[in-house]
């Protein structure tokens, strides 16, 4: 909203803002806010304290040097509050919207456009969700949901890249992703697929064998039927 940073002091005040921002333009029940701040050990003054935090946030918003039509405001609702703010001003909201748009493009077979949109969505990530805010139960759940959406966005972008023939471009990224989540068979399958399509048949079969060894050793199972079929296709020179 501005090139100048305006720090908000107070861990609980930051929590309230974080919760409202993660659910921007939605009603947030005051009991949900209290649960985020104190969990099951809420003081008798919980509701009044939340209202005090809202009062201070409104004063903080009023002091922000941004155009009036883009200035956030907190609207009172019958059982809570709602942060009203342009969608593009909150990264979490913008990310969700871009992912939904990208999924629509991918479903329509518009691979170049889908890859570009998912790339824009993922570029909004600069680290863990609200790394400078201590998570309570509510924010932890919302952060986990965003993290899951990020994982799907990565996979959708890779799917678009692979389907448009950019196999060599994604091999190293897939290696990193496989190392980060070694039991994610989808990622292994895409790495095997990308290696084979890049003309690296032996490496593709080696990647399959590495997955098989891992699953046998750690879980006592074989790769899924889809991954086994991919190996068979490589051996037959089909994939």
C-alpha positions in Angstrom: 0.0 0.0 0.0 3.0 2.3 0.6 6.7 2.2 0.3 7.0 3.0 3.9 6.6 0.2 6.5 4.3 0.9 9.5 5.1 -1.5 12.3 2.3 -2.7 14.5 3.4 -3.2 18.1 2.0 -5.8 20.5 1.8 -9.6 19.8 -1.9 -9.9 20.4 -2.7 -6.8 18.3 -0.7 -8.4 15.5 -2.5 -11.6 15.9 -5.9 -9.9 15.5 -4.7 -8.2 12.4 -3.3 -11.4 11.0 -6.5 -13.3 11.6 -8.6 -10.6 10.0 -6.2 -10.4 7.0 -6.2 -14.1 6.4 -10.0 -13.9 6.2 -10.1 -10.5 4.5 -13.6 -9.4 3.5 -15.2 -12.2 5.5 -16.9 -12.0 8.9 -14.8 -13.2 11.8 -16.6 -14.2 15.0 -15.4 -12.5 18.1 -15.3 -15.9 19.8 -12.9 -17.1 17.1 -10.7 -14.1 17.8 -10.7 -14.9 21.5 -9.8 -18.5 20.8 -6.9 -17.5 18.7 -5.6 -15.1 21.4 -6.0 -17.3 24.5 -7.1 -20.8 23.4 -9.1 -22.6 26.1 -7.8 -20.2 28.8 -9.8 -17.1 28.0 -10.0 -14.4 30.7 -13.3 -13.0 31.8 -12.3 -9.8 29.9 -11.7 -11.6 26.6 -14.5 -9.9 24.6 -13.7 -6.5 26.0 -10.0 -6.9 25.2 -10.7 -8.0 21.6 -12.8 -4.9 21.2 -10.0 -2.8 22.6 -7.6 -4.3 20.0 -10.1 -3.5 17.2 -10.2 0.1 18.5 -6.4 0.4 18.3 -6.3 -1.2 14.8 -8.9 1.2 13.5 -6.7 4.1 14.8 -3.7 2.5 13.1 -5.5 2.1 9.8 -6.7 5.7 10.0 -3.1 6.9 10.2 -1.9 5.0 7.2 -0.9 7.4 4.3 -2.9 5.7 1.6 -5.8 6.9 -0.6 -9.1 6.8 1.1 -10.6 4.4 -1.4 -7.8 1.9 -0.7 -7.6 2.3 3.0 -8.6 -0.8 5.0 -11.4 -0.5 7.5 -12.8 -2.8 10.1 -16.6 -3.1 9.9 -18.6 -4.2 12.9 -20.8 -7.2 12.4 -23.5 -8.7 14.8 -21.1 -11.3 16.2 -17.7 -10.0 15.2 -15.8 -8.0 12.7 -14.8 -7.9 9.0 -11.6 -6.4 7.5 -12.7 -4.6 4.3 -9.8 -4.1 2.0 -9.2 -4.4 -1.8 -8.4 -8.0 -2.7 -5.1 -7.2 -4.3 -3.8 -5.6 -1.1 -3.7 -8.9 0.9 -1.2 -11.5 -0.5 -3.2 -14.4 0.9 -6.4 -13.3 -0.9 -4.5 -12.4 -4.1 -2.9 -15.9 -4.0 -6.2 -17.7 -3.6 -7.7 -15.8 -6.5 -4.7 -16.4 -8.8 -4.8 -20.1 -8.0 -8.5 -20.4 -8.8 -7.9 -18.5 -12.1 -4.9 -20.8 -12.9 -6.9 -23.9 -12.2 -9.6 -22.7 -14.6 -7.0 -22.1 -17.3 -5.4 -25.4 -16.8 -8.7 -27.2 -17.0 -9.4 -25.4 -20.3 -6.0 -26.6 -21.7 -4.5 -23.1 -21.8 -1.2 -24.3 -20.6 1.0 -21.2 -21.2 -1.5 -18.9 -19.5 -2.0 -21.3 -16.6 1.8 -21.6 -16.0 2.1 -17.8 -16.0 -0.7 -17.3 -13.5 0.6 -20.0 -11.1 4.0 -18.5 -11.4 2.6 -15.1 -10.4 0.8 -16.7 -7.5 3.9 -18.5 -6.2 5.9 -15.3 -6.5 3.8 -13.8 -3.7 5.4 -16.3 -1.3 8.5 -14.8 0.5 8.6 -17.4 3.4 6.4 -19.2 5.9 2.9 -17.8 6.4 3.0 -14.9 9.0 6.5 -15.9 10.1 6.6 -12.9 12.5 3.3 -13.7 14.2 3.1 -16.4 16.8 0.3 -18.8 15.6 -2.6 -19.8 17.7 -5.0 -22.6 16.8 -7.0 -20.6 14.3 -4.1 -19.0 12.4 -2.3 -22.3 12.5 -5.2 -24.0 10.6 -5.5 -21.1 8.1 -1.7 -21.1 7.5 -1.8 -24.9 6.9 -4.6 -24.5 4.4 -2.6 -21.8 2.5 0.4 -24.1 2.6 -1.6 -26.9 1.1 -2.8 -24.6 -1.6 0.8 -23.6 -2.3 1.7 -27.2 -2.7 -1.1 -27.7 -5.2 -0.1 -24.6 -7.1 3.4 -25.9 -7.5 2.1 -29.2 -8.8 -0.3 -27.5 -11.2 2.5 -25.2 -12.6 4.7 -28.3 -13.0 1.9 -30.1 -14.7 1.4 -27.2 -17.1 5.2 -27.0 -17.8 5.4 -30.8 -18.5 2.4 -30.8 -20.7 3.8 -28.0 -22.8 7.1 -29.9 -23.2 9.4 -28.1 -20.8 10.8 -31.3 -19.4 14.4 -30.3 -19.2 13.5 -27.0 -17.4 11.8 -28.7 -14.5 14.1 -31.7 -13.8 16.2 -30.0 -11.1 13.2 -28.3 -9.5 11.6 -31.7 -9.2 14.7 -33.2 -7.7 14.5 -30.6 -4.9 10.8 -31.2 -4.4 11.3 -34.9 -4.2 14.1 -34.5 -1.6 11.8 -32.2 0.4 8.9 -34.8 0.3 10.4 -38.2 -0.4 7.2 -40.1 0.1 5.2 -38.0 -2.4 4.8 -40.4 -5.3 3.3 -37.8 -7.6 6.5 -35.8 -7.5 8.6 -38.9 -8.1 6.4 -39.8 -11.1 6.8 -36.3 -12.6 10.6 -36.5 -12.1 10.7 -39.9 -13.8 8.5 -38.5 -16.6 10.6 -35.4 -17.1 13.9 -37.4 -17.2 12.6 -39.8 -19.7 11.1 -37.1 -21.9 14.5 -35.3 -21.7 16.2 -38.4 -23.2 17.6 -39.5 -19.9 16.1 -43.0 -19.9 18.6 -44.6 -17.5 18.2 -41.8 -15.0 14.5 -42.1 -15.2 14.7 -45.9 -14.4 17.2 -45.1 -11.7 14.7 -42.6 -10.2 12.0 -45.3 -10.2 14.3 -47.8 -8.5 15.2 -45.2 -5.8 11.5 -44.7 -5.1 10.9 -48.4 -5.0 13.8 -49.0 -2.6 12.7 -46.2 -0.3 9.1 -47.5 -0.1 10.1 -51.1 0.4 12.6 -50.1 3.1 10.5 -47.6 5.0 6.9 -48.7 4.5 7.1 -52.3 3.1 5.1 -51.4 0.0 5.6 -51.1 -3.7 5.1 -48.0 -5.8 1.6 -47.2 -6.9 0.1 -48.8 -10.0 0.4 -45.5 -11.9 4.1 -45.3 -11.2 4.7 -48.9 -12.1 2.8 -48.4 -15.4 5.0 -45.4 -16.1 8.1 -47.6 -15.6 6.6 -50.2 -18.0 6.0 -47.6 -20.6 9.6 -46.4 -20.4 10.8 -49.9 -20.8 8.6 -50.4 -23.8 9.7 -47.0 -25.2 6.1 -45.6 -25.0 6.3 -42.7 -22.6 
